[in-house]
């Protein structure tokens, strides 16, 4: 248990340095003197600020000279090679302090020292002592150990391009929500933050909740809309839904009298008829066949065909759909697909989904597809957590496939998998486009090693 204790001194540092330490972008500071490992102190900003946000414990202090590779040191810290060279010209040595930083639960007001700029890189006494504990460090034990080892050995940054991108958008993140989300995601990916990637509700996706409502024409009675307007509203939101799912919806085919409701050209031709109202009329199949052939000619028979509407299709409609090879889904099934896409943006594979578009009513088939993909996501989330727990419990930095596969069967796995399957999933999770794990490649694939980067939450 972490017992609280008092801090009486503070290290004076530039505001950007303190912010970088608090954000987890660096674990290093450049004091003007050697700091003994184990010393604890507040971080005092050398500007007009009158508040302290964090305190630190020195884990290591190195004395470096110009023989060290400053280019690599620069990439592992926040200082340019030019700044490092200027410091060396002034004092011959660099004092590089490795700091384990802890953010204070609330800002602590302090008295401003009028000569604070002269104290840069040095210690000052606090006007009031601070009571702190080591309960919540900015970086967890394993992440800090990784960063410390990397800096000690001057190992090149693993993702320099992402670090440059993060630096470029840092200022935008203050005022722009999208930039902040990207900034947070990059910092978690790079190990600069312990926060899990928790997807916040997106106000731009609120329309998804209206898909099923607009398919049920009965609500239009309260809004005073005509049947035509109700049908147009449903067609518009169905168009938006298919576009959101990843289909290329052609604007040249729009509804109206004699018109084709929706036609998607990519990733495969898909003709869609939208029927708002309490039920789907029996003539819907004949209408789709007639209008589709008129607009698409011989291409109609090569296209997938779909009717979307509320209610239970009649027996005659189901039989007609089987004969004409037309799929029928309930409007709520369309909403489920779109909701799933919003929850897991990369999860729906439209080419794979095509296999489930069989003739007749296929709501159960779409449910099967969603369940299958959800199981695949849960498996990947489980394996990500397995790597994290295995490394933390064993105290090692990376692990091979065989060891992880052995640990998998003792982790209450969601399903049995073979070693080769696990290896494929580990490689997938360590792709730069996913970034949940890191991979140390070997010429022999079986000797690849993996390490944890960030959680894969399922909620």
C-alpha positions in Angstrom: 0.0 0.0 0.0 1.3 3.4 -1.0 1.7 5.6 2.1 1.5 9.4 1.7 4.5 11.5 2.4 5.6 15.2 2.2 7.6 16.9 -0.5 9.5 20.1 0.4 11.4 21.0 -2.8 10.7 21.4 -6.5 12.8 21.1 -9.7 12.4 24.2 -11.9 11.8 23.2 -15.5 10.4 24.9 -18.7 6.7 24.6 -19.1 6.9 22.5 -22.3 9.2 20.0 -20.6 6.8 19.6 -17.7 3.8 19.2 -20.0 5.7 16.5 -22.0 6.4 14.6 -18.8 2.8 14.8 -17.7 1.5 13.7 -21.1 4.0 10.8 -21.1 5.8 12.0 -24.2 9.1 11.8 -22.4 10.5 10.4 -19.2 13.6 12.6 -19.1 14.5 16.1 -17.8 17.7 18.1 -18.1 18.6 19.5 -14.6 21.7 21.6 -14.1 23.2 19.1 -11.6 23.3 15.4 -10.8 20.2 14.1 -9.1 20.5 11.1 -6.8 18.2 8.3 -7.7 15.3 8.0 -5.2 14.9 11.7 -4.7 11.3 13.1 -4.9 10.3 16.6 -5.8 7.6 18.7 -7.3 7.9 20.0 -10.9 8.0 23.8 -10.8 7.1 25.6 -14.1 9.4 28.5 -14.9 6.8 30.9 -16.3 4.1 33.1 -14.8 2.1 30.1 -13.7 1.3 29.8 -10.0 0.4 26.2 -9.8 2.1 22.8 -9.7 0.5 19.9 -11.6 2.8 17.0 -10.9 5.7 15.6 -8.9 8.4 13.2 -9.8 10.9 10.6 -8.5 14.3 10.3 -10.0 14.9 6.7 -11.1 18.3 7.3 -12.8 20.6 10.2 -13.6 23.3 9.9 -16.4 26.1 12.2 -17.2 26.5 12.4 -21.0 29.1 14.2 -23.2 29.4 15.0 -26.9 30.5 11.5 -27.7 26.9 10.2 -27.3 24.7 10.0 -30.4 22.7 13.2 -30.0 20.6 12.5 -33.0 19.2 9.3 -31.4 18.9 11.0 -28.0 16.9 13.8 -29.6 14.4 11.4 -31.2 13.9 9.7 -27.8 13.3 13.0 -26.0 11.7 16.3 -26.7 14.9 18.3 -27.5 16.4 19.0 -30.9 20.1 18.1 -31.6 20.7 21.8 -31.8 19.4 22.4 -28.3 21.5 19.5 -26.9 24.6 20.8 -28.6 24.1 24.3 -27.2 23.8 22.9 -23.7 27.0 20.9 -24.1 28.8 24.0 -25.3 27.8 25.8 -22.1 28.4 23.2 -19.5 30.4 20.3 -21.2 28.1 17.6 -19.8 24.4 16.8 -20.0 22.7 15.6 -16.8 19.9 13.4 -18.0 17.4 12.5 -15.3 15.0 9.7 -15.7 11.8 10.8 -13.9 8.8 8.7 -12.8 6.1 11.3 -12.9 2.9 11.4 -10.8 0.1 13.9 -11.5 -1.4 15.6 -8.5 -5.1 15.0 -7.9 -5.6 18.8 -8.0 -3.5 21.9 -8.8 -1.4 23.2 -5.9 -1.1 27.0 -5.8 2.4 28.3 -5.0 4.2 31.6 -4.5 6.0 32.8 -7.6 9.8 33.2 -7.1 10.8 36.6 -8.7 14.1 35.1 -9.8 12.6 31.8 -11.1 14.3 32.0 -14.5 17.7 32.0 -12.8 16.7 28.7 -11.0 16.0 26.8 -14.3 17.2 23.3 -13.9 17.8 23.7 -10.2 15.9 23.0 -7.0 13.9 25.5 -4.9 12.1 25.2 -1.6 8.3 25.2 -1.6 6.5 27.7 0.4 4.2 24.9 1.6 4.9 21.2 1.7 3.0 18.8 -0.6 1.4 15.6 0.6 1.6 12.9 -2.2 1.7 9.2 -2.8 3.0 6.8 -5.5 -0.5 5.5 -6.1 -1.1 6.6 -9.7 2.0 7.2 -12.0 1.5 8.7 -15.4 3.0 5.5 -17.0 2.5 2.0 -15.6 5.5 -0.1 -14.4 6.0 -2.0 -17.6 5.7 0.9 -20.0 8.1 3.0 -17.9 10.6 0.1 -17.8 10.4 -0.2 -21.6 11.0 3.5 -22.1 13.8 3.6 -19.6 15.6 0.7 -21.2 15.2 2.3 -24.7 16.7 5.6 -23.4 19.5 3.9 -21.5 20.6 1.9 -24.5 19.8 4.7 -27.0 17.6 2.4 -29.1 16.0 4.2 -32.0 12.3 5.1 -31.7 10.0 2.3 -32.9 7.5 4.7 -34.6 9.2 8.0 -35.5 6.6 8.9 -38.0 3.8 8.6 -35.5 5.8 10.7 -33.0 6.2 13.4 -35.6 2.5 13.3 -36.3 1.6 13.6 -32.7 3.9 16.6 -32.3 2.3 18.2 -35.3 -1.3 17.9 -34.1 -0.7 18.6 -30.4 -1.6 22.2 -30.6 -4.8 21.4 -32.6 -5.9 18.9 -30.0 -6.5 21.8 -27.6 -9.4 23.2 -29.6 -10.5 20.5 -32.0 -12.3 17.4 -30.8 -11.3 15.2 -33.8 -7.6 16.2 -33.4 -7.8 15.4 -29.7 -9.2 11.9 -30.3 -6.4 11.2 -32.8 -3.9 12.7 -30.4 -5.2 10.4 -27.5 -5.2 7.4 -29.8 -1.6 8.0 -30.9 -0.3 8.5 -27.4 -2.0 5.2 -26.2 -0.5 3.4 -29.2 3.0 4.8 -28.5 2.8 3.9 -24.8 2.7 7.6 -23.7 -0.6 7.2 -22.0 -2.2 4.5 -19.8 -5.7 5.4 -20.8 -7.7 2.8 -22.7 -9.2 3.7 -26.0 -12.8 4.2 -25.0 -14.9 5.2 -27.9 -17.1 8.1 -26.9 -20.6 8.6 -28.4 -20.3 10.5 -31.6 -23.0 13.1 -32.1 -22.5 12.8 -35.9 -23.8 9.2 -35.7 -27.1 10.0 -33.9 -29.0 9.5 -37.2 -28.4 5.7 -36.8 -31.0 5.5 -34.1 -33.6 6.7 -36.7 -33.2 4.0 -39.3 -35.8 1.7 -37.9 -38.1 4.6 -37.0 -38.2 6.0 -40.5 -38.9 2.6 -41.9 -42.1 2.4 -39.8 -44.4 4.8 -41.6 -46.9 4.8 -38.6 -44.8 7.4 -36.8 -45.4 9.8 -39.7 -49.0 10.2 -38.6 -47.8 12.3 -35.7 -45.6 14.4 -37.9 -48.2 15.2 -40.5 -46.1 13.8 -43.4 -47.5 12.3 -46.6 -46.8 8.6 -47.5 -44.6 9.9 -50.3 -42.5 12.0 -47.9 -42.3 9.1 -45.5 -41.0 6.8 -48.3 -38.5 9.4 -49.3 -37.2 9.9 -45.8 -36.7 6.1 -45.4 -35.0 5.9 -48.8 -32.6 8.7 -47.9 -31.6 7.1 -44.6 -31.2 3.7 -46.3 -28.9 5.4 -48.8 -26.9 6.9 -46.0 -26.7 3.5 -44.3 -25.4 1.7 -47.3 -22.9 4.4 -47.9 -21.8 4.2 -44.2 -21.3 0.5 -44.5 -18.9 1.0 -47.4 -21.0 0.5 -50.5 -20.6 3.0 -53.4 -24.1 4.3 -53.9 -24.6 5.7 -57.4 -26.4 9.1 -57.4 -27.7 8.6 -60.9 -30.3 6.0 -59.7 -32.7 7.8 -57.4 -36.2 6.8 -56.4 -39.5 8.4 -57.3 -42.1 7.2 -59.7 -40.6 4.6 -61.9 -37.2 5.1 -60.4 -34.7 2.6 -58.9 -34.5 3.3 -55.2 -30.8 2.5 -54.7 -28.0 1.0 -56.8 -24.6 0.3 -55.4 -21.8 -0.4 -57.9 -19.0 -1.3 -55.5 -17.7 -3.7 -54.1 -20.3 -5.6 -56.1 -23.5 -4.5 -57.8 -26.4 -4.3 -55.4 -30.0 -3.2 -56.3 -32.1 -2.1 -53.3 -35.8 -1.4 -52.9 -36.9 0.5 -49.8 -40.5 -0.1 -48.5 -41.5 2.1 -45.6 -44.7 1.2 -43.7 -46.1 -1.4 -41.4 -45.6 -4.2 -44.0 -43.9 -5.0 -47.3 -46.5 -5.4 -50.1 -46.6 -8.7 -52.1 -45.9 -6.7 -55.4 -42.5 -5.6 -54.1 -40.6 -8.4 -55.8 -42.3 -7.8 -59.2 -41.7 -4.1 -58.9 -38.0 -4.5 -58.2 -37.6 -7.0 -61.1 -39.4 -4.7 -63.5 -37.7 -1.4 -62.5 -34.3 -3.1 -62.2 -34.4 -4.6 -65.6 -35.6 -1.3 -67.1 -32.7 0.7 -65.7 -29.9 -1.9 -65.6 -30.8 -4.1 -68.6 -28.8 -7.3 -68.7 -26.7 -6.2 -65.7 -29.7 -6.6 -63.4 -29.4 -10.4 -63.3 -25.7 -10.2 -62.3 -26.5 -7.9 -59.3 -27.4 -8.8 -55.7 -31.0 -7.8 -55.0 -32.3 -6.6 -51.7 -35.6 -5.4 -50.3 -35.6 -3.5 -46.9 -38.8 -2.9 -45.0 -40.5 -3.4 -41.6 -42.8 -6.2 -40.6 -43.0 -9.8 -41.5 -43.1 -10.6 -45.2 -46.1 -12.6 -46.4 -45.9 -16.2 -47.6 -46.4 -15.1 -51.2 -43.6 -12.5 -50.9 -41.2 -15.0 -49.5 -41.9 -17.4 -52.3 -41.5 -14.7 -55.0 -38.2 -13.6 -53.4 -36.9 -17.2 -53.6 -37.9 -17.5 -57.3 -36.4 -14.1 -58.2 -33.3 -14.6 -56.0 -34.0 -11.5 -54.0 -33.0 -11.1 -50.3 -35.3 -9.5 -47.8 -34.2 -7.9 -44.5 -36.1 -6.0 -41.8 -35.3 -2.4 -41.3 -34.0 -3.2 -37.8 -31.5 -5.6 -39.3 -30.1 -2.8 -41.4 -29.9 -0.7 -38.3 -28.0 -3.5 -36.5 -25.4 -3.7 -39.3 -24.9 0.1 -39.2 -24.7 0.1 -35.3 -22.1 -2.7 -35.5 -20.1 -0.7 -38.1 -20.2 2.4 -35.8 -19.0 0.3 -32.9 -16.2 -1.5 -34.7 -15.4 0.6 -37.8 -13.2 -1.9 -39.6 -15.2 -5.0 -38.7 -17.7 -5.4 -41.6 -16.2 -7.0 -44.7 -18.8 -6.4 -47.5 -17.3 -9.1 -49.7 -17.7 -11.6 -46.9 -21.2 -10.2 -46.1 -22.2 -11.0 -49.7 -22.1 -14.7 -48.9 -25.0 -14.2 -46.4 -27.2 -12.4 -48.9 -29.2 -15.5 -49.8 -32.7 -15.5 -51.5 -35.7 -15.0 -49.2 -35.9 -13.5 -45.7 -32.4 -13.4 -44.3 -32.5 -11.5 -41.0 -31.2 -14.6 -39.2 -28.3 -14.9 -41.7 -27.2 -11.3 -41.0 -27.5 -12.0 -37.3 -25.2 -15.0 -37.9 -22.7 -12.8 -39.7 -22.7 -10.2 -36.9 -22.3 -12.9 -34.2 -19.4 -14.5 -36.1 -17.5 -11.2 -36.5 -18.2 -10.3 -32.8 -16.7 -13.7 -31.8 -13.6 -12.9 -33.9 -13.2 -9.5 -32.2 -13.6 -11.0 -28.7 -11.0 -13.5 -29.5 -8.5 -10.8 -30.5 -9.4 -8.8 -27.4 -8.7 -11.8 -25.3 -5.3 -12.5 -27.0 -4.3 -8.8 -26.6 -5.1 -9.0 -22.8 -3.3 -12.4 -22.6 -0.1 -10.9 -24.0 -0.4 -8.0 -21.5 -1.0 -10.2 -18.5 1.6 -12.8 -19.5 4.4 -10.2 -19.8 3.4 -8.4 -16.6 3.3 -11.7 -14.6 6.5 -13.1 -16.0 8.4 -9.8 -15.9 9.7 -10.1 -19.4 9.5 -7.6 -22.3 8.3 -9.8 -25.1 7.2 -13.4 -25.7 7.3 -16.0 -28.5 4.3 -17.7 -30.1 4.8 -21.0 -28.4 4.9 -19.5 -24.9 1.8 -17.4 -25.6 0.0 -20.3 -27.1 0.7 -22.4 -24.0 -0.5 -19.6 -21.7 -3.7 -19.2 -23.9 -5.1 -22.5 -22.7 -4.8 -21.5 -19.1 -6.6 -18.2 -19.6 -10.2 -19.4 -20.0 -10.1 -19.0 -23.8 -13.2 -18.2 -25.7 -12.4 -21.0 -28.2 -9.5 -23.5 -29.0 -7.0 -22.3 -31.6 -3.9 -23.9 -33.1 -0.4 -22.3 -32.8 -0.4 -21.3 -36.5 -3.8 -19.6 -36.1 -2.6 -17.7 -33.0 0.6 -16.6 -34.9 -1.6 -15.2 -37.7 -3.7 -13.3 -35.2 -0.7 -11.9 -33.3 0.7 -10.6 -36.6 -2.6 -9.0 -37.4 -2.8 -7.3 -34.0 0.7 -6.0 -34.5 0.1 -4.4 -37.9 0.7 -0.7 -38.0 -3.0 -0.3 -39.0 -4.1 -1.9 -35.7 -1.3 -1.4 -33.3 -2.6 -3.3 -30.3 0.7 -5.4 -30.1 4.3 -4.8 -31.2 6.3 -7.4 -33.1 10.0 -8.2 -33.1 10.5 -9.9 -36.4 12.9 -12.8 -36.9 14.1 -14.4 -40.1 12.4 -17.5 -38.9 8.7 -16.7 -38.5 8.3 -19.1 -35.6 10.8 -17.0 -33.6 8.8 -13.8 -33.8 8.3 -12.1 -30.5 5.4 -9.9 -29.4 4.8 -7.2 -26.8 1.8 -5.3 -25.6 1.0 -1.7 -26.8 -2.6 -0.9 -26.0 -5.9 -2.6 -25.0 -8.6 -3.7 -27.5 -11.7 -2.8 -25.6 -15.1 -4.5 -26.3 -18.1 -2.7 -24.9 
